[in-house]
Amino acid sequence: MKPAFTCLYYLENAAHCILEIKRSDLPENADIAEKFRWLFLDKTTKQVHSLTFRSMDSSGEVQERFFEQGYLKFNAETATYIEKFNSGQHQLNNHTGITLPAEIKDTITTYLL
C-alpha cells in the first residue's frame, strides 16, 4: 500500500523544504509521532530526515517548534530553521496551503515506504 499523507506545513527555500505531514494511511491506534511527522528535505540530494519533535509554542502570529535537531520559528510568510549547535541556519518561505510539487511529494512518498 502506498503511503498517503496531507501536508500541514510547507516551508521552502531553493535548497531545502521543511514539512509537517499527517499520515492518513495508518490505523486509528497508531502512535501520534507516526501520524504527525516533521521532515527536513535537502532538495539537491533528495535526502529526507525526520525531525524529532520535542515541543511547540505559539504567540499570536509566530509559531515555534523545538526539535532534537534544531529550532524552527515561522509566521504566515517566512521561517527560520536553526540547526542544533548553530551548524546551519536556513531562511525559508511559508508555502502552506500551496499544493506540493509532484517531485517533493514523490520524494516524501519514497521516504515513507
QUIZILIN-V919139 format. One line per field, one symbol per residue. psi: psi as a letter, one per 40 degrees, with the letter a starting at -180 (. if undefined). A space follows every 50 residues. Layout:
psi->???
//
This chain:
psi->hhihihhdhhhiaddiihihihheeiideihddddhhhihhhddefhhhh hhhdiiihhbehihhhideahhhiaediihhhiiffeihhhiihfheihh idddddddddde.
//
